[in-house]
Amino acid sequence: MMATAASRTSDMVVFNYRRPVRARRVELQGGSRLWLVEMLDARGQVWVWQDESTGADAALERARRLSLMLE
């Protein structure tokens, strides 16, 4: 699902164990909310989508696990 220009980002958590991963909640147009899990691409210095969830617990756990993975 793609965020539009009218979307807003709120709560963000970044894990940086072995690699930077973040979980952030975005508010989509129309008021629905979605948690995105993204990993930092070290070469391009851009956040790359990894997963999405409607629940905070699932998104935070996924981000934590991705951050612990070896490259």
C-alpha positions as CSV (number, residue, x, y, z in Angstrom):
1,M,0.0,0.0,0.0
2,M,1.5,3.3,-1.0
3,A,1.3,6.5,1.2
4,T,0.1,9.6,-0.6
5,A,1.2,13.2,-0.3
6,A,-1.7,13.7,2.3
7,S,-0.3,10.9,4.5
8,R,1.3,11.7,7.8
9,T,3.9,9.7,9.7
10,S,3.7,9.4,13.4
11,D,5.2,7.0,16.0
12,M,8.6,5.7,14.9
13,V,10.9,3.1,16.5
14,V,14.3,2.4,15.2
15,F,16.3,-0.7,16.1
16,N,20.0,-0.7,15.3
17,Y,21.4,-4.0,16.5
18,R,23.2,-5.4,13.5
19,R,21.4,-3.3,10.9
20,P,19.1,-0.2,11.1
21,V,15.4,-1.1,10.8
22,R,12.4,1.0,11.7
23,A,8.7,0.6,12.3
24,R,6.6,3.7,11.7
25,R,2.9,4.3,11.6
26,V,1.5,6.2,8.7
27,E,-1.9,7.8,8.5
28,L,-3.3,7.3,5.0
29,Q,-5.8,9.5,3.2
30,G,-9.2,8.7,4.6
31,G,-7.9,8.3,8.2
32,S,-6.8,4.6,8.1
33,R,-3.5,3.7,9.7
34,L,-0.8,1.2,8.8
35,W,2.5,0.2,10.3
36,L,5.4,0.0,7.9
37,V,8.7,-1.9,8.6
38,E,11.6,-0.6,6.7
39,M,15.4,-1.4,6.5
40,L,18.1,1.2,5.7
41,D,20.0,0.4,2.5
42,A,23.5,1.4,3.5
43,R,24.6,2.0,-0.1
44,G,21.8,4.3,-1.2
45,Q,21.0,5.7,2.3
46,V,17.3,5.1,1.7
47,W,14.7,3.2,3.8
48,V,13.4,0.1,1.9
49,W,10.0,-1.4,2.6
50,Q,10.2,-4.9,4.3
51,D,6.7,-5.5,5.7
52,E,3.5,-3.9,6.8
53,S,0.9,-4.5,9.5
54,T,-2.2,-3.1,11.0
55,G,-1.0,-4.0,14.5
56,A,1.8,-2.3,16.4
57,D,3.0,-5.4,18.2
58,A,3.5,-7.4,15.0
59,A,5.3,-4.5,13.3
60,L,7.7,-3.9,16.2
61,E,8.5,-7.5,16.6
62,R,9.2,-7.9,12.8
63,A,11.5,-4.8,13.0
64,R,13.4,-6.1,16.0
65,R,13.9,-9.5,14.3
66,L,15.1,-7.9,11.0
67,S,17.6,-5.8,12.9
68,L,19.1,-8.8,14.6
69,M,19.7,-10.7,11.3
70,L,23.2,-11.0,9.8
71,E,23.7,-9.5,6.4
